Amino acid sequence: MRLALDQARLAASHQDVPIGAVITDASGRVIGLGRNQRELDGDPTAHAEVQAIRQAAQALGSWRLDGCTLTVTLEPCLMCAGAILLARIPTLVMGAWEPKTGAVGSIYDVLRDPTSNHWVEVYPGVLEEESAQLLQSFFQDRRS
């Protein structure tokens, strides 16, 4: 989660919402890093999770990220939850909850939907306060 927080801070440095993500393979080796880059790239799909998934898939040479773990500083949105399912990522570690757009328990629970063809083990609340504080500070600064 500390690496994901580092990525989130990098996102804030280019005026993107500070969300970071890291993907590790089954041996714990980092194979994907991502941070929000919507503002930087002018791309609405440039969320931290999607960036990390793309990098990990390229590193493995496969779209199937079996055995991998995605760690992200904020509960994924619907798009990112869908990408997690499609990439077949079996484990998600997340920091803060997102009560407005969260798709892993706050608004929807896409990753644990019993009708889905893939099930994700979710570990929420890891460094939750630090993740939430980073976001709160970012938005306070933007408002002032």
LOBA-852756 format. One record per residue (C-alpha): residue in three letters; x, y, z. Coordinates in steps of 0.5 Angstrom, whole numbers, plus 500, padded with zeros to 3 digits. Layout:
# LOBA-852756
ALAXYZ...
***
This chain:
# LOBA-852756
MET500500500ARG506505501LEU508504494ALA501506492LEU501512496ASP507514493GLN504513486ALA498517489ARG502523491LEU505523484ALA498524481ALA497530485SER504533483HIS500534476GLN494536479ASP490529478VAL486526484PRO491523488ILE490515487GLY495510486ALA495503485VAL500497485ILE500490482THR504484485ASP505477482ALA504471486SER511472488GLY510479491ARG514482485VAL511489483ILE509488476GLY505494475LEU504501478GLY499506476ARG496513478ASN491517476GLN493521470ARG486523467GLU488531467LEU495529465ASP493525459GLY486528458ASP484521458PRO477519462THR480512463ALA487514466HIS485511473ALA490508477GLU488501477VAL487501469GLN494504468ALA497499473ILE493493470ARG495495463GLN503495465ALA502488469ALA499485463GLN504488459ALA510485464LEU506478464GLY505478456SER498476458TRP491480460ARG490474465LEU493477471ASP491470475GLY495470482CYS496477482THR494482487LEU492489486THR493494492VAL489501491THR489507495LEU481508494GLU475504493PRO475502485CYS469505481LEU465501477MET470502471CYS476500475ALA472494478GLY470492471ALA477492469ILE479488475LEU474482474LEU476482466ALA483482468ARG482476473ILE485479479PRO484475485THR486479490LEU484487492VAL487490497MET484497498GLY485503503ALA479508503TRP472507502GLU469512496PRO462513499LYS460517492THR462512487GLY465506490ALA463499487VAL467494492GLY461495497SER460502498ILE455503492TYR455497489ASP459490490VAL461488483LEU467484485ARG463480490ASP457479485PRO454472486THR452472478SER459474476ASN464469473HIS470471477TRP470472485VAL475477488GLU478477495VAL477484498TYR481487504PRO479494505GLY481499510VAL489498509LEU492505511GLU485507510GLU486514514GLU493516511SER489514504ALA483518506GLN487524509LEU491525502LEU485526498GLN482530503SER488535503PHE488535496PHE481537495GLN482542501ASP487545497ARG483546491ARG478549494SER482554497
***
